[in-house]
Amino acid sequence: MAVGTYEHTAGRKHSRESPVLSLRLAFSTEDEAMPGRNFLFVPGPTNTPDRILRAMHVPMEDHRSSSFPDLTNPIFRDLRKIFKTESGVPFVFPGTGTGGWESALVNTLSPGDKVLSFRYGQFSHLWIDMMQRLGLEVTAIDVEWGEGAPPEKIQELLAKDTRHEFKAVCVVHNETATGVTSDIGAVRKAIDAAKHPALLFVDSVSGLASIDFRMDEWKVDITVTGSQKGFMLPAGLGIVCVSPRALELGKTARLPRCYWSYEDMVKANATGYFPYTPSIPMLYGLRESLAILLEEGIENVFVRHHRLAEGCRRAVTAWGLSLCAKAPKWHSDTVSAIMVPTGFNGADVIDVAYRRYNFALGAGLNKVAGKLFRIGHLGDLNEITLLAGLGGAEMAMRDVGIKVELGKGVAAAQQYWIETQKPLPARQTGGPAEAAVAKRPAGVA
């Protein structure tokens, strides 16, 4: 059966095919295995390096053995380097970033506590929904999707709260649904300018280990992330880092908790263990992930992500399209949400990309469903990897009728990367291969 046909008339899908499209579809079938490797350009899960996969391929072991802390203690130590904290305490839960959200709320707050949050994408929306379902009183400020957390509004609202009823401010660092990064340093300055004692909770699920994050400098009380983004692991770990102030509040917080208890984690982690059975392969993978990040150097990781993201943005401009992010200050270095022209459906681009070219693009969610597609550019990738995504996106867009010039976006990204690349170090000569060639008898090829 043919993969599908897309003839653009006011953006609707039709069964009638053009002759050229019919010819192409004749050689594409749903039930045939596609050759080549699937390319993953969603903003999470991201590509897992072979090095991490090999590290995870281990036999099971006793998680209560005397040697188990040799695995866990370096993980706790190195996580602090990624969060950029000396005083924060990292916890690794079997779970996801969503579980990390819940842990932040239930370990510090009580039923009816007032929380200030901002809705500017699907994931900030879902966190607000969780707060409400847990019995918190949430002041949810709607912000245009394509913008981020507004520091001026935060300062204004907190300055008016003279009785300090807001117990926490919750913001999403990198809103994956819209490709928007908020300025957490500016949020902290706004809270301080209002002289307000509210806790600062930050979701950096698609930011940490890819975009600069400074937990101590920005006085973040709890940072939430997951394993499947910048850490390049499968989904399965909810990773949080908690300030001493937030830990202390656990003594008086009255929201019910059991599985997500920080107190239980503190007691068990102190000796290198967990209060319940952890995922041993994931811990080995996390240890290897941290080694990879620190070998590259976390600042170099940020530079690489920014440079790759800027190349992608140059491609979008060359296509004549725009990002969901309303201004450069909101641009995300881990995901670009690309608006499709009026009358087209971003889901069609994603469908063709997956079924014809065997690569995955991110979908528009909630308010922006169908209005865009997303290219994830985080984790284990370089220029050549991302060129595949840009080239594939051009082909998929052309297939559904979007008027982009093939190669134009790719060329714009290439040009930027060539202009900004570091000089190669001098090539070492006289290596074994060259020496072998030099010793060949005359006339021997």
N, C-alpha and C positions, 0 to 999 in steps of 0.2 A: 504494500500500500504506500502511496506517495506520502512524503513527509507533510505536505500542506502547501497551500498556495496563498499568496498575499498580493492582491491587486488593489492598489490604493484608490478608493473613491470615497472621499470624505472620511477616510480613516477606517472604513468598514472592511471586514474580511469577506471575500467573495469566493465562490466556487469556480468562476470563470478564470482561466489562465491565459497569460500571453504566450505566444509560440515559444519565445526564448525561455521563459520560466518553465514551461511544460517540458522542454528538452532537458533543462537542468534537473528537474524533479524526477525525470525518468530514471536517473541513476542514483537516487537517494531513497532508501526504504527504511521504515521504522524497525523492522525485525532483523536487520542485518547489524552485526557488531561493527562499530566504527574502528578503523585502524588508528593508531596513534594514541597519545595520552590525553585524557580529559584535562582541559585547562580550567583552573578554578579562579575566577575573578569576582567572586562575591566577597563582601567585606567581613567574612567570617562564616564558617570556618575557613582558615587560610591554608595554604600549602604547607604540609609538614615535611621538613627536610629529611632526607634518607638517614642522616646522622641521628636524628631524634628517633625515627622508626627503629633503627638498629638498637638504640639504647633502651627502647621500650620492650624489645623482644627478649624477655627474660623469664626464667622459670619462677613460679611463685615461691615465696619464702615466708618465714615466720615474722610477722610484723611486731612481735614482742621479744624478739631475740636480743641478745646483748649487743650485737653489731648494728642493729637497725638505726640507731641514732647517727651512725656514720653516714647514712644516706640523708636523713632529714635535717640535721643541724646545719650543714652547708647550704641547704635550700633556704632555711629561715634567714641565715646570714646574708646570702646573696640577694634575696628578695628586697631587703632593705636598700640595697644599692640601686635597684630598679625604681623603687618608690622614692628614692632620694630622702631617706629618713634615718636619723640616728636613734630617735626615741620611740618611733612607731613600732607596733608589734604586728607582724604578719601572721595570718592564719590561712591555711589551705583546707578548704572543705571539699569533700566529694559532692559535687553539685555544679552549678552554673553561676553566671553573673546575677541571674534573678534570685538565686539563693543568697548571694552576697548582699543584694538589696535588702532582703528580709532580715538578714543578720544585723545589718546596720540599724534598722528601725527597732527591732525587738530587744536589743541589748542596751538601748539607751533611753527609750521613751516609755511613756505610760499611756493608758487609754485616755483619749480626749486631749492629749497634748496638741498644741498648735504647731503646724509645720508650714513653711513657705517654700513653694516650688514653682517651676516654670515649665509650661508645655510648649515645645517647639519642634516636636517630632514624635515618632511612634514610641520610642523607648522612654523619653521623658513622660509621655502619656501613660505608659504602662506602669511606671514607677509610682506616679500619682494614684493610679487605680489601686495599686497594692496598699499604699498608705491609707486610703479611704477604707478599704476592706479590712484592714487591721484595726480600725476604730480610732484613727487619728483625725484631728480636725485640720483639714488641708486648705490653705489659701493657694489656689492654683491660678497663676497668671498666664493667660494665653498670649503667646508671642507669635508673630508671623513665621510660618514654616519657611526656613531659609535664613533665619536669623538665630542668634543664640541667647544665652542668659544676659539680661540687661543690667549692668552694674548700677547705673543711675537709678533704675526702678528699685533695685534691691536696697540701696541706701535710703531712698525716699520712704519705703515701707517700713524699714527697720527703725528709722529715726522717729516715725510716728508711733512706734510701739514702745512707749515710754515705760510701760509696766513689764516689758520683756516677756511677753506671753509666747512669742515664737521661740520654740525650743531648738529648732533646727532649720537650716536652709539647705535644700537639696537641689543640686544641679547636675546635668549631664555634660561632661567635658566634651565628648565627641559624639554628636547625634548622628548615628550611622544612617538613619533613614533619609536624611537631607544633605549629608556631607557638610556638616557645620561643626566647627570647633569653637567653644566658648573660652573666653579669657579668664581662667580661674584665679590668676594673680589679681586681676581687676575686681573680681567678685570679693576676694579677701579684703582688698583695700576699701571696698564699699561697706563691708560689715564693720571694719575697724573705724571708718569715718563716722558711722552711725553710733559708735560706742556701744555695740550690742553684743551680748554674750552668747548668741545662738551658736550651736554647733554647725560646722560645715561638712556636709556629706557630698561626695563627688562620685558619680558613675564614670569611670574611665575604662570601660570594657573594651572599646575600640580605639583607645588612645594610648594607654600605658604600654611601654616598651616599643612605641613607635613615634609618639609625639612627646615633646618635653613635658615632664610632670615633676613638680617640686613639692613634695608633701610637707616637709618641715618649713620651708621658706614661705609657703602659702598658708601655713597653719590649717591644713586640712585635717579634720578629726577622724573621718573614715573614708577611705578610698576603696571602691569596689571594682574588680575586674574579673576576667575569665581566662581560661587557658587557650581558647581557640582563635585568638586574634594575634596580637603582637608576640605572644609566647609560642605561636606556631605549633601548638599541640592539638589533639582532638578535643572536642568539648568534653567536659567532665569534671573540671575543677572550678570552684568559686573561690577566688583569691581576694582577700581583703587585708588592709593594713589599718591599724587602729591606734589613735593617739592615747597617751596616758589619761588625758581628761575624759575621753569617751569611755575608756575601760572603767574608770572610777564610777561613772554614772550607772554602770551595771548593778551597783549595790542598791540603787533606789528605783531603777526602772521596773515597771510592773506589767509590761506586755508579756504574755506567756511565751516561753521559749524552752526548748529542750535540745533538739538536734543542732540548732544554730547557736548554742550557748558559748559565749566567749570565755566564761569562767571555766567551763569544762576543758576548753582548748588550752587555756593558760596552764592549768594544772598538768595536763598530759604532755604538752609540748615542752615544758620545762626540762623534761628528761629525754626529749627526742621521740616521744610516742604520741599516739592519737587516742581520743576517748572511744573510738570505734574503729572497725577495720577500714584502712585507707586503700585506695587503688594503687597497688605497688607499681605496675607498669607506668602509670601516669606520673608517679613521683620520680621514677628514673628518667622519664621524658622531660619533666620539669627541670631536673638537675642539669640535663644536657642542654636544654633551651637556655638556661641561665649562663652556662659556660659559653655558648655560641654568642649570646648578646654581649657578654663582658669581654670576650676575645675581640669582637669587632670594636668594642668601646661604645657605651650607651650614647655618648654625644655623636659619634659617627653614625649610629643607627638613626638618630633624628635627622641628621644632614642627608643621609641616603633617602629617607622617606620624603623629605621635603623636595629634594631634587627630582625624584621620580614623579611625585604628585604634580610638580610644576610642569614637567613634560606632558603629562596627561592633560593638564589645563590648557597648554598651548595647542594640543590636538583638538580639544573641544572648540576653541576659538577658530581654528583653521576650518573646522566643519561648518562654521556659521551658526553654532548652537550656543546655548548658555547653560550655566550651572544653576542648581536650585539655590545654592548659597547666594545671598543678595549682594554681597560685597566681598572684596578680597580679604578683609579682616576676619571673615567667617570661614574662609576656605579650609577644608580639612586636608591633611597630608596623608590620610589613610583611605579615604573613599571620595570619589567624585560622583555626585548625583546629576545626571545629564538630562536636561529637559528635552523632550521630543517636540517637533513642531505641532502646532494645532491641527487636529484632525487625525493624528496618528496615535497609536497605543504603544507605550513602551513595552507592554507585555508581549507584543508581537515580535519586537526586536529580540527579546530574551528567548522566546520560543524558537525562533529560527536559529539563533546562535547555538542553542543547546542541541536541537535535533539535527541540524545540518552540519554544524562545524565542531560539535563536541566540546563546547566550552560554556561556562556558566557565568552569567552576569546577574547582578542583584536587581531585585524587583522594587518598584515603588510601593510604599506601604501606606495604608490608611488614606489621609487626605491627598497624598500624591500618587496613589495607585493609578497606573496607566499613563501618568504624565511624564514619567522619567524612567530611565534605567540607570543602574549604578555600576561603576567599575571600582572594585576593591584593589588597592595598591599598597598592601601592608604585609609584613612578615617576610617570608623567604622569597625575595624576587629582586631582579636587577633590570637594567634597561631592555635587554633582549627578551626577557620574560614579558615585560609590560608591552613591548612592541607587538607581541602575539595578540594580546588583548585588544590593543588599539586597531590592529589590522582586521581582526575578526569582527570587531564592532562596526567598522566601516562596511564590511561585506554584508553583515546582517541588516544594517540600516538600508543599504542599497536594495537588498532583496525585498524589503517591505515597502519600498518606494520613496524613502527619504532621500532627498537630493543632496548627497554628499559626494565630493570628488574623491575617488579612490586614490589612496596614497597621500592625500594632502595632510590629514591629521598625523599620520605616521611620520611624514617628512618634517612637520613642525616640531614634533617631539624629538626626533633624531637631531635636528639642528640645534635645539636647546641643549640636549645632552652633550653633543660634541663641543659646543661653546663653553660648557661649564665643567668638562671633565678635567681631572687632575692629570698632569704630565706623568707618563710612565717612567719608572726608574730605568736607568741605563741597563740594557740587556747584558746579561752575563755571557761572555763568550768562552769558548774552550771547554764546553761541557763534554760529557762522554760521547754523545751522538756525533758532535763535530770532530772530536778526536778520532772516532772510528772512521769517519769519512776521510780525514786527512791521511790515515795510514793505508788506504786502499792502493793497490798497485795501479799504475798508469793504465788507462783504458778499461778499467773495471767500473761498471755503472753501479 
